Amino acid sequence: MQHVLKAGTRWATAALVLAVLTGCAGTHSLQAEVSTHPQWPAGIPTGTPAYQWERLPSLRSGPQATEQDALEAAADAVLAQAGWRLDPAQPQWTLSIEGQNLRTARPPPSNVHIGIGIGIGIGVGHGRIQLGSLWPEPSPPLDRAQVVVLIRPKGPGPIAYETRASREAWGPPSTEQWRALVQAALRDFPLSRAQQNTVTIDLAPKDKTTP
């Protein structure tokens, strides 16, 4: 009976692992924690505000520049819907956007973990010889990705709008998920008051299999 119970436990554990993996595969959206702090100097800009992008020197060349192009393009699409236009020749506002990903190693598995065991047992009298193995679930690092958007008047002046969106997951975000973070950060742009909330962004079908 003891042997039967252990076998049943293994099957239950395997079913639990399969359920977790299936849940990841069915994820169709990205949830982001968004924090926005507007301080418009004279109220929310009206008309069709013109803006330019500003980059740090480290983001102007190499692979970082390509990644920056993608972030800015995603923001341009959202800003256009809010009535803003990109005009580097005669900008009224200067914008910057940065994507950050902080990777934290997960602690080593403890003595209690989820796994699938395979054992072969031979019992003689009250003794038993058992050969078996147990593979713990892999422990990928935890990635905390964040997008930060800052807006200030062209020329000297304090920052007028700050918004950031972040998410935590096992593994770095895909290109589509970076775009979703940009959309989350600018979901209610332009706001007139500070707010913090959780924003859900639907992902493209090709990215739906990413947990």
TORVORO-696979 format. One record per residue (C-alpha): x, y, z; chain; residue number from 1. Coordinates in steps of 0.5 Angstrom, whole numbers, padded with zeros to 4 digits. Example, Ala and Ser with C-alpha at 12.3 -4.5 7.8 and 13.67 -1.06 7.14 Angstrom:
REM TORVORO-696979
<atom px="0025" py="-0009" pz="0016" chain="A" n="1"/>
<atom px="0027" py="-0002" pz="0014" chain="A" n="2"/>
This chain:
REM TORVORO-696979
<atom px="0000" py="0000" pz="0000" chain="A" n="1"/>
<atom px="0006" py="0005" pz="0002" chain="A" n="2"/>
<atom px="0009" py="0003" pz="-0005" chain="A" n="3"/>
<atom px="0002" py="0005" pz="-0008" chain="A" n="4"/>
<atom px="0001" py="0012" pz="-0005" chain="A" n="5"/>
<atom px="0008" py="0014" pz="-0007" chain="A" n="6"/>
<atom px="0007" py="0012" pz="-0014" chain="A" n="7"/>
<atom px="0000" py="0016" pz="-0013" chain="A" n="8"/>
<atom px="0004" py="0022" pz="-0010" chain="A" n="9"/>
<atom px="0009" py="0022" pz="-0016" chain="A" n="10"/>
<atom px="0003" py="0022" pz="-0021" chain="A" n="11"/>
<atom px="0000" py="0028" pz="-0017" chain="A" n="12"/>
<atom px="0006" py="0032" pz="-0017" chain="A" n="13"/>
<atom px="0007" py="0031" pz="-0025" chain="A" n="14"/>
<atom px="0000" py="0033" pz="-0026" chain="A" n="15"/>
<atom px="0002" py="0040" pz="-0022" chain="A" n="16"/>
<atom px="0008" py="0041" pz="-0026" chain="A" n="17"/>
<atom px="0004" py="0040" pz="-0032" chain="A" n="18"/>
<atom px="-0001" py="0045" pz="-0030" chain="A" n="19"/>
<atom px="0004" py="0050" pz="-0028" chain="A" n="20"/>
<atom px="0007" py="0050" pz="-0035" chain="A" n="21"/>
<atom px="0000" py="0050" pz="-0039" chain="A" n="22"/>
<atom px="-0002" py="0056" pz="-0035" chain="A" n="23"/>
<atom px="0005" py="0060" pz="-0038" chain="A" n="24"/>
<atom px="0003" py="0057" pz="-0045" chain="A" n="25"/>
<atom px="-0004" py="0060" pz="-0044" chain="A" n="26"/>
<atom px="-0001" py="0067" pz="-0042" chain="A" n="27"/>
<atom px="-0004" py="0072" pz="-0047" chain="A" n="28"/>
<atom px="-0002" py="0079" pz="-0044" chain="A" n="29"/>
<atom px="0003" py="0082" pz="-0040" chain="A" n="30"/>
<atom px="0001" py="0086" pz="-0033" chain="A" n="31"/>
<atom px="0005" py="0092" pz="-0031" chain="A" n="32"/>
<atom px="0006" py="0096" pz="-0025" chain="A" n="33"/>
<atom px="0005" py="0103" pz="-0027" chain="A" n="34"/>
<atom px="0007" py="0109" pz="-0023" chain="A" n="35"/>
<atom px="0006" py="0116" pz="-0026" chain="A" n="36"/>
<atom px="0008" py="0123" pz="-0023" chain="A" n="37"/>
<atom px="0006" py="0129" pz="-0028" chain="A" n="38"/>
<atom px="0008" py="0136" pz="-0026" chain="A" n="39"/>
<atom px="0006" py="0140" pz="-0032" chain="A" n="40"/>
<atom px="0008" py="0147" pz="-0031" chain="A" n="41"/>
<atom px="0002" py="0150" pz="-0034" chain="A" n="42"/>
<atom px="-0003" py="0145" pz="-0034" chain="A" n="43"/>
<atom px="-0003" py="0139" pz="-0039" chain="A" n="44"/>
<atom px="-0001" py="0142" pz="-0046" chain="A" n="45"/>
<atom px="-0006" py="0143" pz="-0051" chain="A" n="46"/>
<atom px="-0006" py="0143" pz="-0059" chain="A" n="47"/>
<atom px="-0001" py="0139" pz="-0062" chain="A" n="48"/>
<atom px="0005" py="0139" pz="-0058" chain="A" n="49"/>
<atom px="0012" py="0138" pz="-0062" chain="A" n="50"/>
<atom px="0018" py="0134" pz="-0058" chain="A" n="51"/>
<atom px="0024" py="0131" pz="-0060" chain="A" n="52"/>
<atom px="0028" py="0125" pz="-0057" chain="A" n="53"/>
<atom px="0034" py="0126" pz="-0052" chain="A" n="54"/>
<atom px="0039" py="0120" pz="-0051" chain="A" n="55"/>
<atom px="0045" py="0118" pz="-0047" chain="A" n="56"/>
<atom px="0052" py="0118" pz="-0050" chain="A" n="57"/>
<atom px="0052" py="0110" pz="-0049" chain="A" n="58"/>
<atom px="0045" py="0109" pz="-0053" chain="A" n="59"/>
<atom px="0047" py="0113" pz="-0059" chain="A" n="60"/>
<atom px="0051" py="0107" pz="-0062" chain="A" n="61"/>
<atom px="0052" py="0100" pz="-0062" chain="A" n="62"/>
<atom px="0046" py="0094" pz="-0060" chain="A" n="63"/>
<atom px="0044" py="0099" pz="-0055" chain="A" n="64"/>
<atom px="0042" py="0104" pz="-0061" chain="A" n="65"/>
<atom px="0038" py="0099" pz="-0064" chain="A" n="66"/>
<atom px="0034" py="0097" pz="-0058" chain="A" n="67"/>
<atom px="0033" py="0105" pz="-0056" chain="A" n="68"/>
<atom px="0030" py="0106" pz="-0063" chain="A" n="69"/>
<atom px="0025" py="0100" pz="-0062" chain="A" n="70"/>
<atom px="0023" py="0103" pz="-0055" chain="A" n="71"/>
<atom px="0022" py="0110" pz="-0058" chain="A" n="72"/>
<atom px="0018" py="0108" pz="-0064" chain="A" n="73"/>
<atom px="0013" py="0104" pz="-0059" chain="A" n="74"/>
<atom px="0013" py="0111" pz="-0055" chain="A" n="75"/>
<atom px="0012" py="0115" pz="-0062" chain="A" n="76"/>
<atom px="0006" py="0111" pz="-0063" chain="A" n="77"/>
<atom px="0002" py="0112" pz="-0057" chain="A" n="78"/>
<atom px="0004" py="0119" pz="-0056" chain="A" n="79"/>
<atom px="0001" py="0120" pz="-0063" chain="A" n="80"/>
<atom px="-0006" py="0118" pz="-0061" chain="A" n="81"/>
<atom px="-0005" py="0123" pz="-0055" chain="A" n="82"/>
<atom px="-0004" py="0128" pz="-0060" chain="A" n="83"/>
<atom px="0003" py="0129" pz="-0060" chain="A" n="84"/>
<atom px="0008" py="0129" pz="-0066" chain="A" n="85"/>
<atom px="0015" py="0128" pz="-0067" chain="A" n="86"/>
<atom px="0019" py="0134" pz="-0069" chain="A" n="87"/>
<atom px="0026" py="0135" pz="-0068" chain="A" n="88"/>
<atom px="0027" py="0141" pz="-0072" chain="A" n="89"/>
<atom px="0022" py="0145" pz="-0068" chain="A" n="90"/>
<atom px="0021" py="0141" pz="-0061" chain="A" n="91"/>
<atom px="0017" py="0144" pz="-0055" chain="A" n="92"/>
<atom px="0019" py="0138" pz="-0051" chain="A" n="93"/>
<atom px="0025" py="0134" pz="-0050" chain="A" n="94"/>
<atom px="0023" py="0126" pz="-0048" chain="A" n="95"/>
<atom px="0027" py="0121" pz="-0046" chain="A" n="96"/>
<atom px="0026" py="0113" pz="-0045" chain="A" n="97"/>
<atom px="0030" py="0108" pz="-0042" chain="A" n="98"/>
<atom px="0029" py="0100" pz="-0041" chain="A" n="99"/>
<atom px="0032" py="0097" pz="-0035" chain="A" n="100"/>
<atom px="0032" py="0090" pz="-0034" chain="A" n="101"/>
<atom px="0035" py="0087" pz="-0027" chain="A" n="102"/>
<atom px="0037" py="0080" pz="-0026" chain="A" n="103"/>
<atom px="0036" py="0077" pz="-0019" chain="A" n="104"/>
<atom px="0039" py="0070" pz="-0018" chain="A" n="105"/>
<atom px="0034" py="0065" pz="-0015" chain="A" n="106"/>
<atom px="0036" py="0061" pz="-0009" chain="A" n="107"/>
<atom px="0038" py="0054" pz="-0009" chain="A" n="108"/>
<atom px="0032" py="0049" pz="-0009" chain="A" n="109"/>
<atom px="0031" py="0047" pz="-0002" chain="A" n="110"/>
<atom px="0030" py="0040" pz="0001" chain="A" n="111"/>
<atom px="0023" py="0040" pz="-0001" chain="A" n="112"/>
<atom px="0021" py="0042" pz="-0008" chain="A" n="113"/>
<atom px="0017" py="0040" pz="-0014" chain="A" n="114"/>
<atom px="0020" py="0034" pz="-0018" chain="A" n="115"/>
<atom px="0018" py="0028" pz="-0022" chain="A" n="116"/>
<atom px="0021" py="0021" pz="-0019" chain="A" n="117"/>
<atom px="0022" py="0015" pz="-0022" chain="A" n="118"/>
<atom px="0024" py="0009" pz="-0018" chain="A" n="119"/>
<atom px="0025" py="0001" pz="-0018" chain="A" n="120"/>
<atom px="0024" py="-0002" pz="-0012" chain="A" n="121"/>
<atom px="0025" py="-0010" pz="-0010" chain="A" n="122"/>
<atom px="0023" py="-0012" pz="-0003" chain="A" n="123"/>
<atom px="0026" py="-0018" pz="0001" chain="A" n="124"/>
<atom px="0022" py="-0019" pz="0007" chain="A" n="125"/>
<atom px="0023" py="-0013" pz="0011" chain="A" n="126"/>
<atom px="0028" py="-0010" pz="0007" chain="A" n="127"/>
<atom px="0028" py="-0006" pz="0001" chain="A" n="128"/>
<atom px="0033" py="-0004" pz="-0005" chain="A" n="129"/>
<atom px="0031" py="0002" pz="-0009" chain="A" n="130"/>
<atom px="0034" py="0005" pz="-0015" chain="A" n="131"/>
<atom px="0031" py="0012" pz="-0017" chain="A" n="132"/>
<atom px="0032" py="0019" pz="-0018" chain="A" n="133"/>
<atom px="0029" py="0026" pz="-0017" chain="A" n="134"/>
<atom px="0030" py="0032" pz="-0022" chain="A" n="135"/>
<atom px="0028" py="0039" pz="-0019" chain="A" n="136"/>
<atom px="0025" py="0044" pz="-0023" chain="A" n="137"/>
<atom px="0030" py="0048" pz="-0026" chain="A" n="138"/>
<atom px="0030" py="0055" pz="-0022" chain="A" n="139"/>
<atom px="0031" py="0061" pz="-0028" chain="A" n="140"/>
<atom px="0033" py="0068" pz="-0025" chain="A" n="141"/>
<atom px="0028" py="0073" pz="-0024" chain="A" n="142"/>
<atom px="0028" py="0079" pz="-0028" chain="A" n="143"/>
<atom px="0025" py="0085" pz="-0027" chain="A" n="144"/>
<atom px="0024" py="0089" pz="-0033" chain="A" n="145"/>
<atom px="0022" py="0097" pz="-0033" chain="A" n="146"/>
<atom px="0021" py="0102" pz="-0038" chain="A" n="147"/>
<atom px="0022" py="0110" pz="-0035" chain="A" n="148"/>
<atom px="0019" py="0116" pz="-0039" chain="A" n="149"/>
<atom px="0021" py="0123" pz="-0038" chain="A" n="150"/>
<atom px="0019" py="0129" pz="-0041" chain="A" n="151"/>
<atom px="0021" py="0136" pz="-0040" chain="A" n="152"/>
<atom px="0020" py="0143" pz="-0043" chain="A" n="153"/>
<atom px="0026" py="0144" pz="-0049" chain="A" n="154"/>
<atom px="0031" py="0148" pz="-0046" chain="A" n="155"/>
<atom px="0033" py="0149" pz="-0038" chain="A" n="156"/>
<atom px="0027" py="0147" pz="-0034" chain="A" n="157"/>
<atom px="0025" py="0141" pz="-0029" chain="A" n="158"/>
<atom px="0022" py="0135" pz="-0031" chain="A" n="159"/>
<atom px="0014" py="0136" pz="-0032" chain="A" n="160"/>
<atom px="0012" py="0128" pz="-0033" chain="A" n="161"/>
<atom px="0015" py="0122" pz="-0030" chain="A" n="162"/>
<atom px="0012" py="0115" pz="-0032" chain="A" n="163"/>
<atom px="0015" py="0108" pz="-0031" chain="A" n="164"/>
<atom px="0012" py="0101" pz="-0032" chain="A" n="165"/>
<atom px="0015" py="0095" pz="-0029" chain="A" n="166"/>
<atom px="0014" py="0087" pz="-0029" chain="A" n="167"/>
<atom px="0017" py="0081" pz="-0026" chain="A" n="168"/>
<atom px="0018" py="0074" pz="-0029" chain="A" n="169"/>
<atom px="0022" py="0068" pz="-0030" chain="A" n="170"/>
<atom px="0027" py="0070" pz="-0036" chain="A" n="171"/>
<atom px="0028" py="0077" pz="-0040" chain="A" n="172"/>
<atom px="0022" py="0080" pz="-0043" chain="A" n="173"/>
<atom px="0022" py="0079" pz="-0051" chain="A" n="174"/>
<atom px="0021" py="0085" pz="-0056" chain="A" n="175"/>
<atom px="0014" py="0085" pz="-0056" chain="A" n="176"/>
<atom px="0014" py="0085" pz="-0048" chain="A" n="177"/>
<atom px="0018" py="0091" pz="-0048" chain="A" n="178"/>
<atom px="0013" py="0094" pz="-0053" chain="A" n="179"/>
<atom px="0008" py="0092" pz="-0048" chain="A" n="180"/>
<atom px="0011" py="0096" pz="-0042" chain="A" n="181"/>
<atom px="0012" py="0102" pz="-0046" chain="A" n="182"/>
<atom px="0004" py="0102" pz="-0048" chain="A" n="183"/>
<atom px="0003" py="0101" pz="-0040" chain="A" n="184"/>
<atom px="0007" py="0107" pz="-0038" chain="A" n="185"/>
<atom px="0004" py="0111" pz="-0043" chain="A" n="186"/>
<atom px="-0003" py="0108" pz="-0042" chain="A" n="187"/>
<atom px="-0007" py="0114" pz="-0040" chain="A" n="188"/>
<atom px="-0002" py="0120" pz="-0042" chain="A" n="189"/>
<atom px="-0002" py="0125" pz="-0041" chain="A" n="190"/>
<atom px="-0005" py="0125" pz="-0034" chain="A" n="191"/>
<atom px="-0006" py="0131" pz="-0029" chain="A" n="192"/>
<atom px="-0005" py="0128" pz="-0023" chain="A" n="193"/>
<atom px="0000" py="0122" pz="-0020" chain="A" n="194"/>
<atom px="-0003" py="0115" pz="-0020" chain="A" n="195"/>
<atom px="-0001" py="0108" pz="-0019" chain="A" n="196"/>
<atom px="-0004" py="0102" pz="-0022" chain="A" n="197"/>
<atom px="-0004" py="0095" pz="-0025" chain="A" n="198"/>
<atom px="-0004" py="0095" pz="-0033" chain="A" n="199"/>
<atom px="-0006" py="0089" pz="-0037" chain="A" n="200"/>
<atom px="-0003" py="0090" pz="-0044" chain="A" n="201"/>
<atom px="-0005" py="0084" pz="-0049" chain="A" n="202"/>
<atom px="0000" py="0081" pz="-0053" chain="A" n="203"/>
<atom px="0001" py="0079" pz="-0060" chain="A" n="204"/>
<atom px="-0001" py="0072" pz="-0062" chain="A" n="205"/>
<atom px="0007" py="0070" pz="-0063" chain="A" n="206"/>
<atom px="0009" py="0072" pz="-0056" chain="A" n="207"/>
<atom px="0003" py="0069" pz="-0053" chain="A" n="208"/>
<atom px="0007" py="0063" pz="-0051" chain="A" n="209"/>
<atom px="0012" py="0067" pz="-0047" chain="A" n="210"/>
<atom px="0010" py="0066" pz="-0039" chain="A" n="211"/>
